[in-house]
Amino acid sequence: MSFMIGLVLLAGVVGFLDSRLPWPRAGRDGRHP
Amino acid sequence: MIAGHFGLAAAVKARAPTTPLWALMLATQWLDIVFVPLVSSGVERLETAPGAKPGAYASLIIHADYTHSLVGALSLSLLLGGLFAVWYGRQSGFVLGAVAFSHWLLDVLLHRGDMPILPGGVGGLPRLGLGLWEYPALSAALELALVAVGAVMYWRAAAHLAPGDDTVRRRANLCGALLLVGCLLTLGLSLVGM
């Protein structure tokens, strides 16, 4: 249960909110993926 | 260990900011994500260690002979890193593959000598695991330390993304706080055997 809750909360919720922050992004050849 | 892996992924995000956090969180649990359907289908299994209370924290012997074998973990990590490299570039692919394999390295500290070198334990080679789970307080302290260091490193890195921008600072604080709460909740649920 802790595994599933942790995954949903951290990879899902926090991961989504974090993706809205202006972290530097780089894909192949330094371009946005 | 569950929460400790998340803590490590948060620390890596602070050092590898171009790699998405959601992918790091997924990568750090990748071996267990593959493990879940294999347990459900009976290919891999769990048992309670002799003398341990069933369902308690750190009470398990884990027969994950494919996903948590050395060669299996390396293969799964290479697969994940290679897939992510297609979308996020070679550097992020390498980081995510390394984070996936870090799961195996941390598990070797904790497991009770149940991790084979070759998939399926073929060849009868020695099984690995230093057995920190024999000392639940120590393994919980290690997890807590990983969570604390990871959350602080992530929070500090996020808070410095756009100095002077209050909106970004508020969002960064929200992410940092939720990450810490999520890790601590995961650790707390593990400690009570859930």
Backbone of each chain as ProteinMPNN parsed JSONL, in Angstrom:
{"seq_chain_A": "MSFMIGLVLLAGVVGFLDSRLPWPRAGRDGRHP", "coords_chain_A": {"N_chain_A": [[0.831, -1.2, 0.0], [1.917, 1.263, 0.855], [3.77, 1.532, -1.137], [2.25, 1.919, -3.507], [0.8, 4.243, -2.844], [2.908, 6.037, -2.398], [4.038, 6.083, -4.945], [1.96, 7.12, -6.568], [1.536, 9.604, -5.33], [4.117, 10.826, -5.363], [5.432, 10.368, -7.89], [3.263, 10.948, -9.476], [1.459, 13.217, -8.469], [3.298, 15.146, -7.23], [5.244, 15.027, -9.188], [3.841, 16.021, -11.407], [3.225, 18.666, -10.549], [5.82, 19.598, -10.208], [6.682, 19.63, -12.83], [5.688, 21.975, -13.748], [7.368, 23.877, -12.901], [10.1, 26.128, -13.643], [12.387, 24.449, -14.519], [15.563, 23.839, -16.079], [15.423, 22.543, -19.383], [16.18, 19.826, -21.521], [16.391, 18.024, -24.467], [17.16, 15.55, -26.912], [20.034, 16.628, -28.606], [19.997, 18.953, -27.212], [17.559, 20.189, -27.523], [14.075, 20.922, -26.794], [12.198, 18.136, -25.669]], "CA_chain_A": [[0.0, 0.0, 0.0], [2.806, 2.431, 0.9], [4.412, 1.611, -2.445], [1.323, 2.512, -4.473], [0.516, 5.626, -2.429], [4.113, 6.812, -2.666], [4.223, 6.241, -6.393], [0.925, 8.035, -7.079], [1.757, 10.938, -4.766], [5.411, 11.446, -5.698], [5.641, 10.383, -9.348], [2.092, 11.549, -10.101], [1.061, 14.57, -8.041], [4.46, 16.039, -7.124], [5.877, 15.053, -10.506], [3.087, 16.939, -12.263], [3.441, 20.048, -10.083], [7.227, 19.938, -10.487], [6.86, 19.877, -14.27], [5.271, 23.357, -14.006], [8.453, 24.77, -12.471], [10.994, 26.437, -14.776], [13.664, 23.724, -14.548], [16.127, 23.778, -17.44], [14.981, 21.349, -20.111], [17.012, 19.486, -22.678], [16.144, 16.731, -25.088], [18.277, 15.23, -27.798], [20.664, 17.784, -29.247], [19.747, 20.128, -26.408], [16.262, 20.797, -27.804], [12.979, 20.421, -25.969], [11.718, 16.856, -26.183]], "C_chain_A": [[0.873, 1.26, 0.0], [3.483, 2.634, -0.451], [3.509, 2.333, -3.445], [1.021, 3.973, -4.136], [1.715, 6.515, -2.722], [4.294, 7.089, -4.141], [3.219, 7.246, -6.968], [1.204, 9.469, -6.616], [3.027, 11.589, -5.318], [5.665, 11.486, -7.204], [4.483, 11.111, -10.026], [1.875, 12.996, -9.711], [2.26, 15.523, -7.996], [5.183, 16.136, -8.466], [5.176, 16.009, -11.451], [3.331, 18.388, -11.852], [4.87, 20.507, -10.384], [7.446, 20.274, -11.961], [6.421, 21.292, -14.651], [6.336, 24.362, -13.566], [9.437, 24.977, -13.623], [12.37, 25.781, -14.677], [14.243, 23.826, -15.958], [15.713, 22.472, -18.097], [15.932, 21.096, -21.271], [16.619, 18.111, -23.182], [17.356, 16.366, -25.906], [18.772, 16.502, -28.481], [20.343, 19.076, -28.496], [18.408, 20.784, -26.655], [15.21, 20.253, -26.856], [12.49, 19.111, -26.543], [10.331, 16.982, -26.794]], "O_chain_A": [[0.615, 2.204, -0.747], [3.738, 3.766, -0.862], [3.95, 3.246, -4.143], [0.988, 4.83, -5.019], [1.559, 7.622, -3.237], [4.658, 8.196, -4.538], [3.586, 8.115, -7.758], [1.121, 10.416, -7.397], [3.016, 12.761, -5.696], [6.069, 12.52, -7.736], [4.679, 11.804, -11.024], [2.079, 13.901, -10.519], [2.25, 16.573, -8.638], [5.675, 17.202, -8.836], [5.826, 16.726, -12.211], [3.61, 19.239, -12.697], [5.098, 21.655, -10.766], [8.293, 21.102, -12.298], [6.736, 21.765, -15.743], [6.215, 25.558, -13.83], [9.59, 24.105, -14.478], [13.394, 26.46, -14.741], [13.49, 23.891, -16.93], [15.659, 21.426, -17.449], [16.421, 22.026, -21.914], [16.528, 17.155, -22.412], [18.463, 16.825, -25.624], [17.973, 17.348, -28.882], [20.407, 20.163, -29.069], [18.121, 21.828, -26.07], [15.427, 19.24, -26.191], [12.372, 18.97, -27.76], [9.777, 15.995, -27.276]]}, "seq_chain_B": "MIAGHFGLAAAVKARAPTTPLWALMLATQWLDIVFVPLVSSGVERLETAPGAKPGAYASLIIHADYTHSLVGALSLSLLLGGLFAVWYGRQSGFVLGAVAFSHWLLDVLLHRGDMPILPGGVGGLPRLGLGLWEYPALSAALELALVAVGAVMYWRAAAHLAPGDDTVRRRANLCGALLLVGCLLTLGLSLVGM", "coords_chain_B": {"N_chain_B": [[12.692, -1.32, 1.489], [11.164, 1.678, 0.63], [10.475, 4.461, 0.833], [13.057, 5.554, 1.112], [14.216, 5.153, -1.393], [12.744, 6.985, -2.906], [13.634, 9.324, -1.699], [16.312, 9.385, -2.508], [15.964, 9.751, -5.259], [14.877, 12.321, -5.278], [17.075, 13.782, -4.396], [18.779, 13.392, -6.562], [17.425, 14.811, -8.536], [18.002, 17.435, -7.815], [20.625, 17.617, -8.615], [20.589, 16.894, -11.255], [18.98, 18.667, -13.053], [17.673, 18.794, -15.54], [16.413, 16.441, -15.939], [13.238, 14.979, -15.727], [11.267, 15.11, -12.713], [9.168, 13.298, -12.247], [9.894, 11.152, -13.813], [12.257, 10.379, -12.583], [11.259, 9.54, -10.106], [9.757, 7.402, -10.924], [11.751, 5.808, -12.043], [13.352, 5.18, -9.848], [11.847, 3.332, -8.528], [11.553, 1.366, -10.359], [12.394, -1.375, -10.532], [10.778, -2.539, -8.583], [8.303, -1.929, -9.635], [8.168, -3.607, -11.834], [8.35, -5.912, -10.441], [5.896, -6.2, -9.093], [3.713, -7.251, -10.847], [4.903, -9.737, -11.318], [4.96, -10.912, -8.812], [2.223, -11.08, -8.383], [1.573, -12.963, -10.295], [2.867, -15.148, -9.366], [5.454, -15.747, -10.095], [7.569, -14.488, -8.823], [8.098, -14.141, -5.264], [7.101, -13.482, -1.823], [8.196, -13.948, 1.54], [7.831, -14.305, 5.089], [10.489, -13.5, 7.23], [12.279, -15.842, 9.31], [11.328, -15.723, 12.682], [10.48, -13.111, 12.5], [7.794, -10.703, 12.753], [4.842, -11.314, 11.029], [4.042, -9.226, 8.293], [5.152, -6.993, 9.403], [7.322, -4.059, 9.412], [10.287, -4.4, 7.539], [10.339, -7.171, 7.598], [10.635, -9.131, 5.722], [11.641, -11.855, 3.549], [12.628, -11.709, 0.297], [11.845, -13.17, -2.622], [12.766, -12.287, -5.283], [13.763, -13.228, -7.855], [14.295, -12.602, -10.462], [13.782, -9.818, -11.134], [15.311, -8.576, -9.136], [17.749, -9.742, -9.288], [21.29, -9.439, -9.873], [22.085, -9.305, -12.596], [19.572, -9.161, -13.795], [18.602, -6.738, -12.724], [20.468, -4.938, -13.777], [19.877, -5.245, -16.489], [17.166, -4.418, -16.634], [17.501, -1.788, -15.836], [19.118, -0.748, -17.865], [17.323, -1.023, -19.969], [15.25, 0.751, -19.203], [16.695, 3.189, -19.046], [17.537, 3.378, -21.703], [15.086, 3.613, -23.075], [14.09, 6.059, -22.061], [16.107, 7.717, -22.957], [15.519, 8.1, -25.599], [13.499, 10.01, -25.627], [14.301, 12.027, -23.848], [16.988, 12.477, -24.192], [20.501, 11.509, -24.21], [21.91, 12.021, -21.84], [19.956, 12.335, -19.776], [18.823, 9.825, -20.04], [20.936, 8.216, -19.21], [21.161, 9.089, -16.541], [18.639, 8.296, -15.539], [18.736, 5.534, -15.925], [20.841, 4.936, -14.183], [19.725, 5.735, -11.751], [17.648, 3.904, -11.601], [19.161, 1.566, -11.263], [20.29, 2.155, -8.824], [18.403, 1.4, -7.028], [18.755, -1.347, -6.716], [21.308, -1.355, -5.547], [20.851, -0.07, -3.061], [19.023, -1.865, -2.019], [20.631, -4.118, -1.685], [22.025, -3.488, 0.607], [20.044, -3.83, 2.496], [18.542, -6.26, 2.18], [18.078, -9.737, 3.157], [20.291, -11.547, 2.247], [19.071, -12.564, -0.113], [19.246, -11.989, -2.763], [19.902, -12.935, -5.953], [22.723, -13.42, -8.212], [22.595, -14.125, -10.926], [19.71, -14.181, -13.108], [16.9, -15.917, -11.833], [18.472, -17.313, -10.148], [20.211, -19.108, -11.236], [22.92, -21.397, -11.636], [23.696, -21.512, -9.059], [25.111, -19.563, -7.679], [26.445, -17.441, -5.04], [24.007, -15.749, -3.003], [23.121, -12.307, -2.585], [23.18, -9.657, -0.108], [23.246, -7.595, 2.632], [21.765, -7.507, 4.92], [20.61, -5.467, 6.571], [18.015, -5.194, 7.34], [17.696, -6.852, 9.47], [17.988, -5.246, 11.568], [15.719, -3.276, 12.26], [15.385, -0.618, 13.235], [17.726, 0.658, 12.473], [17.6, 0.433, 9.671], [15.297, 1.902, 9.194], [16.179, 4.369, 10.059], [18.131, 4.883, 8.147], [16.501, 5.136, 5.879], [15.01, 7.387, 6.621], [17.049, 9.289, 6.741], [17.834, 9.392, 4.042], [15.469, 10.395, 2.937], [15.296, 12.898, 4.238], [17.686, 14.22, 3.425], [17.358, 14.146, 0.638], [14.907, 15.552, 0.272], [15.542, 18.1, 1.29], [17.661, 18.853, -0.423], [16.278, 18.868, -2.889], [14.274, 20.786, -2.396], [15.773, 23.119, -1.896], [17.065, 23.456, -4.37], [14.852, 23.821, -6.067], [13.737, 26.137, -4.996], [15.526, 28.066, -5.773], [15.167, 28.503, -8.445], [14.024, 30.683, -9.816], [14.891, 33.455, -8.785], [13.319, 36.041, -7.013], [10.906, 35.814, -8.284], [7.808, 35.523, -7.179], [5.669, 33.794, -7.669], [6.821, 31.47, -8.755], [8.404, 30.815, -6.577], [6.468, 30.225, -4.635], [5.249, 27.993, -5.826], [7.438, 26.277, -5.887], [7.918, 25.938, -3.176], [5.551, 24.646, -2.494], [5.851, 22.24, -3.942], [8.197, 21.244, -2.736], [7.32, 20.919, -0.082], [5.193, 19.09, -0.411], [6.577, 16.949, -1.472], [8.233, 16.228, 0.674], [6.254, 15.569, 2.582], [4.968, 13.477, 1.22], [7.027, 11.547, 1.05], [7.511, 11.102, 3.788], [5.012, 10.171, 4.582], [4.894, 7.805, 3.098], [7.036, 6.433, 4.285], [6.065, 6.291, 6.91], [3.752, 4.684, 6.577], [4.993, 2.339, 5.737], [6.394, 1.681, 8.049], [4.357, 1.0, 9.793], [3.562, -1.277, 8.698], [2.031, -1.252, 6.386]], "CA_chain_B": [[12.827, 0.13, 1.426], [10.388, 2.366, -0.395], [10.655, 5.908, 0.954], [14.457, 5.902, 0.903], [14.461, 5.253, -2.84], [12.183, 8.27, -3.341], [14.531, 10.371, -1.213], [17.483, 9.418, -3.39], [15.542, 10.34, -6.538], [14.739, 13.769, -5.072], [18.431, 14.34, -4.347], [19.318, 13.377, -7.928], [16.787, 15.908, -9.272], [18.724, 18.676, -7.517], [21.91, 17.592, -9.333], [20.331, 16.661, -12.685], [17.698, 19.393, -13.146], [16.976, 18.641, -16.819], [15.682, 15.166, -15.925], [11.954, 15.213, -15.042], [11.132, 14.472, -11.4], [8.256, 12.142, -12.3], [10.648, 10.03, -14.38], [13.195, 9.927, -11.547], [10.488, 8.794, -9.109], [9.405, 6.125, -11.567], [12.983, 5.027, -12.234], [13.886, 4.69, -8.575], [11.021, 2.182, -8.135], [11.333, 0.571, -11.569], [12.525, -2.816, -10.27], [9.591, -2.973, -7.836], [7.147, -1.833, -10.534], [8.162, -4.859, -12.606], [8.197, -6.98, -9.454], [4.494, -6.352, -8.661], [2.976, -8.277, -11.621], [5.534, -11.05, -11.19], [4.463, -11.467, -7.548], [0.81, -11.426, -8.579], [1.474, -14.173, -11.126], [3.532, -16.261, -8.685], [6.822, -15.966, -10.594], [8.399, -14.068, -7.694], [7.25, -14.244, -4.077], [7.554, -12.919, -0.554], [7.921, -14.746, 2.724], [8.248, -13.652, 6.328], [11.761, -14.034, 7.743], [12.125, -16.572, 10.574], [11.4, -14.907, 13.889], [9.913, -11.774, 12.295], [6.337, -10.627, 12.848], [4.281, -11.195, 9.674], [3.499, -7.927, 7.909], [5.853, -5.87, 10.034], [8.384, -3.402, 8.636], [11.585, -5.093, 7.426], [10.151, -8.549, 8.052], [10.489, -10.031, 4.574], [12.622, -12.402, 2.619], [11.999, -11.419, -0.995], [12.351, -14.046, -3.688], [12.62, -11.569, -6.561], [14.953, -13.821, -8.47], [14.535, -12.036, -11.795], [13.87, -8.353, -11.116], [16.308, -8.098, -8.194], [19.07, -10.358, -9.496], [22.227, -8.409, -10.352], [21.999, -9.194, -14.055], [18.214, -8.702, -14.1], [18.499, -5.311, -12.387], [21.239, -4.197, -14.781], [19.143, -5.29, -17.758], [15.99, -3.55, -16.521], [17.965, -0.391, -15.753], [19.541, -0.384, -19.224], [16.101, -0.894, -20.774], [14.571, 2.008, -18.843], [17.541, 4.299, -19.466], [17.506, 3.456, -23.165], [13.784, 4.133, -23.509], [13.999, 7.487, -21.747], [17.093, 8.449, -23.775], [14.88, 8.431, -26.871], [12.709, 11.243, -25.471], [14.932, 13.075, -23.033], [18.404, 12.606, -24.502], [21.413, 10.495, -23.667], [22.304, 12.327, -20.462], [18.86, 11.965, -18.876], [18.707, 8.369, -20.113], [21.971, 7.653, -18.33], [20.789, 9.395, -15.15], [17.487, 7.48, -15.141], [19.21, 4.157, -15.808], [21.642, 4.841, -12.955], [18.801, 5.799, -10.606], [16.967, 2.595, -11.544], [20.069, 0.567, -10.683], [20.538, 2.501, -7.419], [17.435, 0.624, -6.244], [19.405, -2.631, -6.403], [22.427, -1.102, -4.626], [20.313, 0.171, -1.719], [18.404, -3.107, -1.55], [21.685, -5.039, -1.245], [22.322, -3.165, 2.006], [18.945, -4.185, 3.4], [17.987, -7.61, 2.046], [18.701, -10.805, 3.94], [20.964, -12.548, 1.417], [18.099, -13.23, -0.991], [19.327, -11.411, -4.116], [20.856, -13.725, -6.745], [23.533, -12.7, -9.207], [21.998, -14.4, -12.229], [18.247, -14.335, -13.047], [16.432, -17.246, -11.457], [19.432, -17.951, -9.246], [20.865, -20.224, -11.926], [24.35, -21.543, -11.394], [23.944, -21.7, -7.632], [26.068, -18.577, -7.165], [26.008, -16.884, -3.744], [23.005, -14.685, -3.014], [23.678, -11.105, -1.976], [22.328, -8.927, 0.831], [23.994, -7.405, 3.879], [20.852, -7.826, 6.009], [20.308, -4.38, 7.517], [16.649, -5.401, 7.827], [17.734, -7.517, 10.78], [17.99, -4.147, 12.539], [14.714, -2.38, 11.676], [15.579, 0.791, 13.618], [18.81, 1.187, 11.646], [17.154, 0.585, 8.281], [14.359, 3.03, 9.175], [16.989, 5.592, 10.175], [18.743, 5.106, 6.827], [15.449, 5.661, 4.996], [14.699, 8.752, 7.055], [18.169, 10.142, 6.344], [17.743, 9.584, 2.591], [14.326, 11.282, 2.701], [15.622, 14.246, 4.709], [18.708, 14.812, 2.546], [16.768, 14.324, -0.689], [13.89, 16.612, 0.288], [16.219, 19.394, 1.478], [18.383, 19.181, -1.668], [15.292, 19.214, -3.917], [13.592, 22.037, -2.025], [16.711, 24.232, -2.089], [17.276, 23.651, -5.811], [13.619, 24.356, -6.647], [13.524, 27.494, -4.497], [16.465, 28.995, -6.423], [14.992, 28.453, -9.894], [13.74, 32.013, -10.373], [14.95, 34.4, -7.663], [12.529, 37.254, -7.197], [9.586, 35.483, -8.838], [7.045, 34.974, -6.053], [4.825, 32.67, -8.107], [7.682, 30.289, -8.824], [8.831, 30.469, -5.21], [5.336, 29.559, -3.969], [5.103, 26.651, -6.412], [8.579, 25.468, -5.451], [7.679, 25.576, -1.771], [4.487, 23.639, -2.481], [6.442, 20.978, -4.392], [9.119, 20.764, -1.705], [6.555, 20.465, 1.079], [4.457, 17.877, -0.771], [7.549, 15.864, -1.625], [8.613, 15.78, 2.021], [5.092, 14.904, 3.195], [4.758, 12.204, 0.519], [8.072, 10.603, 1.469], [7.305, 10.741, 5.198], [3.807, 9.335, 4.63], [5.289, 6.484, 2.604], [7.847, 5.791, 5.326], [5.193, 5.976, 8.044], [2.92, 3.525, 6.237], [5.876, 1.159, 5.749], [6.754, 1.346, 9.426], [3.223, 0.343, 10.466], [3.294, -2.538, 7.987], [1.005, -1.108, 5.324]], "C_chain_B": [[11.958, 0.676, 0.301], [10.7, 3.867, -0.337], [12.095, 6.332, 0.676], [14.801, 6.031, -0.571], [13.922, 6.588, -3.383], [13.092, 9.423, -2.909], [15.76, 10.509, -2.099], [17.139, 10.083, -4.719], [15.399, 11.852, -6.412], [16.104, 14.443, -5.032], [19.023, 14.415, -5.75], [18.717, 14.516, -8.746], [17.527, 17.231, -9.052], [20.023, 18.766, -8.306], [21.733, 17.4, -10.842], [19.011, 17.321, -13.044], [16.978, 19.222, -14.481], [16.171, 17.339, -16.878], [14.383, 15.345, -15.146], [11.847, 14.448, -13.714], [10.255, 13.232, -11.477], [8.999, 10.912, -12.835], [11.657, 9.484, -13.372], [12.473, 9.088, -10.492], [10.072, 7.418, -9.648], [10.631, 5.223, -11.652], [13.467, 4.418, -10.924], [13.089, 3.479, -8.061], [10.833, 1.194, -9.28], [11.408, -0.939, -11.303], [11.301, -3.337, -9.519], [8.328, -2.883, -8.693], [7.036, -3.1, -11.379], [7.896, -6.045, -11.679], [6.718, -7.267, -9.137], [3.722, -7.382, -9.507], [3.597, -9.667, -11.52], [5.149, -11.72, -9.869], [3.028, -11.928, -7.719], [0.659, -12.718, -9.364], [2.219, -15.348, -10.526], [4.941, -16.551, -9.173], [7.839, -15.579, -9.516], [7.5, -14.061, -6.457], [7.931, -13.658, -2.848], [7.327, -13.942, 0.543], [8.42, -13.992, 3.951], [9.523, -14.324, 6.838], [11.516, -14.773, 9.057], [12.292, -15.646, 11.775], [10.812, -13.52, 13.75], [8.395, -11.835, 12.381], [5.764, -10.446, 11.445], [3.684, -9.809, 9.419], [4.229, -6.741, 8.486], [6.895, -5.285, 9.095], [9.651, -4.266, 8.669], [11.508, -6.562, 7.811], [10.314, -9.583, 6.938], [11.788, -10.649, 4.078], [11.947, -12.311, 1.257], [12.642, -12.279, -2.077], [12.055, -13.393, -5.04], [13.799, -11.975, -7.434], [15.243, -13.314, -9.876], [14.755, -10.533, -11.708], [15.0, -7.846, -10.224], [17.593, -8.931, -8.236], [19.987, -9.269, -10.056], [22.092, -8.198, -11.859], [20.608, -8.702, -14.477], [18.06, -7.209, -13.847], [19.272, -4.462, -13.39], [20.475, -4.131, -16.104], [17.937, -4.36, -17.732], [16.386, -2.077, -16.488], [18.412, 0.103, -17.128], [18.332, -0.158, -20.12], [15.416, 0.439, -20.489], [15.384, 3.218, -19.311], [17.509, 4.48, -20.981], [16.201, 4.023, -23.682], [13.68, 5.632, -23.253], [14.978, 8.31, -22.579], [16.486, 8.867, -25.109], [14.169, 9.781, -26.771], [13.478, 12.375, -24.811], [16.434, 13.197, -23.257], [19.265, 11.627, -23.73], [21.738, 10.746, -22.201], [21.203, 11.93, -19.47], [18.647, 10.452, -18.887], [19.709, 7.694, -19.196], [21.597, 7.86, -16.866], [19.662, 8.471, -14.685], [17.868, 6.006, -15.033], [20.0, 3.956, -14.521], [20.75, 4.874, -11.716], [18.044, 4.473, -10.469], [17.875, 1.557, -10.894], [20.399, 0.883, -9.229], [19.573, 1.756, -6.495], [18.073, -0.694, -5.791], [20.506, -2.419, -5.364], [21.923, -0.865, -3.198], [19.693, -1.106, -1.154], [19.45, -4.115, -1.071], [22.07, -4.76, 0.216], [21.301, -3.785, 2.952], [18.562, -5.665, 3.369], [18.803, -8.647, 2.806], [19.303, -11.875, 3.023], [20.034, -13.285, 0.479], [18.191, -12.751, -2.444], [20.371, -12.164, -4.951], [21.649, -12.856, -7.716], [22.917, -12.882, -10.598], [20.486, -14.569, -12.1], [17.854, -15.781, -12.736], [17.37, -17.961, -10.508], [20.162, -19.103, -9.901], [22.362, -20.221, -11.612], [24.694, -21.721, -9.929], [24.973, -20.737, -7.05], [25.55, -18.002, -5.838], [24.956, -15.794, -3.926], [23.523, -13.521, -2.178], [22.664, -10.435, -1.043], [23.024, -8.831, 2.176], [23.093, -7.496, 5.113], [20.587, -6.722, 7.016], [18.88, -4.482, 8.067], [16.596, -6.203, 9.127], [17.7, -6.491, 11.906], [17.021, -3.077, 12.034], [14.926, -0.911, 12.025], [16.67, 1.427, 12.754], [18.352, 1.398, 10.205], [16.143, 1.725, 8.167], [15.12, 4.35, 9.264], [17.667, 5.911, 8.851], [17.718, 5.689, 5.863], [15.137, 7.119, 5.331], [15.808, 9.722, 6.627], [18.119, 10.42, 4.843], [16.607, 10.547, 2.245], [14.686, 12.72, 3.076], [16.622, 14.927, 3.772], [18.106, 15.106, 1.172], [15.782, 15.474, -0.726], [14.547, 17.983, 0.429], [16.946, 19.809, 0.197], [17.412, 19.612, -2.762], [14.699, 20.594, -3.647], [14.492, 23.239, -2.288], [16.917, 24.51, -3.576], [16.045, 24.294, -6.451], [13.42, 25.819, -6.244], [14.43, 28.517, -5.171], [16.288, 29.035, -7.939], [14.782, 29.826, -10.504], [13.718, 33.02, -9.233], [14.13, 35.663, -7.97], [11.149, 37.009, -7.776], [8.768, 34.779, -7.755], [6.194, 33.776, -6.443], [5.645, 31.388, -8.153], [8.1, 29.845, -7.426], [7.718, 29.749, -4.457], [5.153, 28.139, -4.502], [6.228, 25.725, -5.96], [8.395, 25.025, -4.003], [6.586, 24.52, -1.653], [5.052, 22.269, -2.878], [7.359, 20.392, -3.323], [8.373, 20.201, -0.511], [5.823, 19.165, 0.778], [5.402, 16.689, -0.925], [7.954, 15.31, -0.258], [7.475, 15.024, 2.683], [4.866, 13.533, 2.556], [5.769, 11.151, 0.94], [7.843, 10.15, 2.911], [6.065, 9.871, 5.37], [4.135, 7.909, 4.185], [6.096, 5.735, 3.658], [6.979, 5.388, 6.517], [4.326, 4.76, 7.778], [3.757, 2.248, 6.228], [6.151, 0.712, 7.183], [5.611, 0.663, 10.179], [2.778, -0.895, 9.685], [2.231, -2.441, 6.929], [1.655, -0.88, 3.97]], "O_chain_B": [[12.011, 0.197, -0.832], [11.13, 4.463, -1.325], [12.32, 7.374, 0.061], [15.578, 6.902, -0.962], [14.563, 7.234, -4.212], [13.294, 10.378, -3.659], [16.194, 11.62, -2.404], [17.918, 10.878, -5.245], [15.757, 12.587, -7.332], [16.278, 15.539, -5.565], [19.693, 15.389, -6.091], [19.411, 15.125, -9.561], [17.664, 18.041, -9.97], [20.477, 19.862, -8.632], [22.636, 17.714, -11.617], [18.026, 16.633, -13.312], [15.777, 19.482, -14.555], [15.342, 17.162, -17.77], [14.416, 15.818, -14.01], [12.277, 13.299, -13.607], [10.557, 12.22, -10.845], [8.774, 9.789, -12.384], [11.888, 8.277, -13.31], [12.988, 8.067, -10.036], [10.045, 6.424, -8.923], [10.557, 4.028, -11.369], [13.934, 3.279, -10.894], [13.595, 2.697, -7.256], [10.025, 0.272, -9.168], [10.572, -1.696, -11.797], [10.836, -4.446, -9.783], [7.392, -3.661, -8.508], [5.937, -3.604, -11.609], [7.299, -7.044, -12.08], [6.332, -8.419, -8.938], [3.131, -8.302, -8.942], [2.889, -10.669, -11.625], [5.025, -12.943, -9.804], [2.65, -13.011, -7.272], [-0.274, -13.485, -9.129], [2.216, -16.437, -11.1], [5.565, -17.506, -8.712], [8.844, -16.263, -9.325], [6.277, -13.985, -6.581], [9.131, -13.383, -2.829], [6.373, -14.718, 0.485], [9.314, -13.151, 3.86], [9.623, -15.55, 6.874], [10.647, -14.38, 9.835], [13.26, -14.891, 11.871], [10.651, -12.812, 14.745], [7.785, -12.871, 12.119], [6.158, -9.518, 10.739], [2.919, -9.292, 10.232], [3.962, -5.6, 8.107], [7.302, -5.916, 8.119], [10.026, -4.792, 9.717], [12.485, -7.137, 8.291], [10.15, -10.78, 7.176], [12.866, -10.061, 4.17], [10.824, -12.782, 1.083], [13.821, -12.131, -2.398], [11.227, -13.864, -5.82], [14.7, -11.183, -7.711], [16.317, -13.569, -10.421], [15.785, -10.024, -12.152], [15.59, -6.805, -10.511], [18.425, -8.84, -7.334], [19.515, -8.295, -10.642], [21.996, -7.067, -12.336], [20.488, -7.914, -15.415], [17.462, -6.495, -14.652], [18.805, -3.403, -13.808], [20.434, -3.088, -16.756], [17.703, -3.606, -18.677], [15.692, -1.226, -17.044], [18.121, 1.237, -17.511], [18.308, 0.772, -20.927], [15.047, 1.168, -21.41], [14.838, 4.154, -19.895], [17.461, 5.605, -21.478], [16.195, 4.821, -24.619], [13.236, 6.387, -24.119], [14.71, 9.475, -22.874], [16.892, 9.875, -25.687], [14.221, 10.592, -27.695], [13.321, 13.54, -25.176], [17.089, 13.968, -22.555], [18.839, 11.012, -22.753], [21.831, 9.808, -21.41], [21.47, 11.279, -18.46], [18.325, 9.864, -17.855], [19.388, 6.732, -18.498], [21.697, 6.943, -16.051], [19.713, 7.927, -13.581], [17.379, 5.304, -14.148], [19.853, 2.936, -13.848], [20.98, 4.141, -10.753], [17.829, 3.983, -9.36], [17.422, 0.76, -10.072], [20.752, -0.02, -8.47], [19.882, 1.51, -5.33], [17.943, -1.096, -4.635], [20.633, -3.197, -4.419], [22.492, -1.389, -2.24], [19.82, -1.394, 0.036], [19.185, -4.885, -0.148], [22.399, -5.68, 0.965], [21.635, -4.21, 4.058], [18.287, -6.257, 4.413], [19.997, -8.49, 3.062], [18.841, -13.015, 3.039], [20.175, -14.493, 0.285], [17.325, -13.065, -3.26], [21.571, -12.053, -4.699], [21.287, -11.713, -7.997], [22.743, -11.919, -11.344], [20.019, -15.057, -11.072], [18.401, -16.729, -13.299], [17.101, -19.092, -10.103], [20.68, -19.982, -9.212], [22.967, -19.178, -11.362], [25.832, -22.04, -9.584], [25.629, -21.045, -6.056], [24.355, -18.073, -5.553], [25.008, -15.017, -4.88], [24.254, -13.706, -1.205], [21.455, -10.624, -1.177], [23.354, -9.845, 2.791], [23.595, -7.556, 6.235], [20.361, -7.002, 8.193], [18.572, -3.928, 9.122], [15.568, -6.227, 9.805], [17.417, -6.827, 13.056], [17.447, -2.083, 11.446], [14.671, -0.042, 11.192], [16.558, 2.585, 12.352], [18.672, 2.415, 9.588], [16.125, 2.438, 7.163], [14.748, 5.332, 8.621], [17.768, 7.078, 8.47], [18.02, 6.621, 5.118], [15.016, 7.966, 4.446], [15.528, 10.843, 6.201], [18.337, 11.553, 4.415], [16.754, 11.405, 1.375], [14.412, 13.65, 2.317], [16.425, 16.075, 3.374], [18.318, 16.181, 0.61], [15.809, 16.287, -1.65], [14.145, 18.93, -0.247], [16.866, 20.963, -0.224], [17.661, 20.582, -3.478], [14.628, 21.447, -4.531], [14.048, 24.251, -2.829], [16.94, 25.668, -3.995], [16.171, 25.199, -7.276], [12.988, 26.639, -7.054], [14.136, 29.712, -5.146], [17.156, 29.544, -8.648], [15.297, 30.113, -11.585], [12.645, 33.4, -8.763], [14.244, 36.256, -9.042], [10.306, 37.905, -7.761], [8.992, 33.608, -7.45], [6.013, 32.851, -5.651], [5.217, 30.348, -7.652], [8.143, 28.651, -7.129], [7.971, 28.788, -3.732], [4.932, 27.202, -3.735], [6.006, 24.546, -5.686], [8.683, 23.881, -3.651], [6.673, 23.614, -0.824], [4.766, 21.263, -2.229], [7.307, 19.195, -3.037], [8.73, 19.147, 0.016], [5.82, 18.244, 1.595], [5.066, 15.564, -0.555], [8.013, 14.098, -0.055], [7.688, 13.967, 3.276], [4.605, 12.551, 3.251], [5.412, 9.994, 1.162], [7.965, 8.965, 3.222], [6.05, 8.953, 6.19], [3.712, 6.936, 4.81], [5.87, 4.548, 3.896], [7.127, 4.296, 7.066], [4.176, 3.898, 8.645], [3.289, 1.195, 6.661], [6.141, -0.48, 7.489], [5.844, -0.143, 11.08], [1.739, -1.485, 9.983], [1.589, -3.439, 6.599], [0.957, -0.737, 2.966]]}, "name": "protein", "num_of_chains": 2, "seq": "MSFMIGLVLLAGVVGFLDSRLPWPRAGRDGRHPMIAGHFGLAAAVKARAPTTPLWALMLATQWLDIVFVPLVSSGVERLETAPGAKPGAYASLIIHADYTHSLVGALSLSLLLGGLFAVWYGRQSGFVLGAVAFSHWLLDVLLHRGDMPILPGGVGGLPRLGLGLWEYPALSAALELALVAVGAVMYWRAAAHLAPGDDTVRRRANLCGALLLVGCLLTLGLSLVGM"}
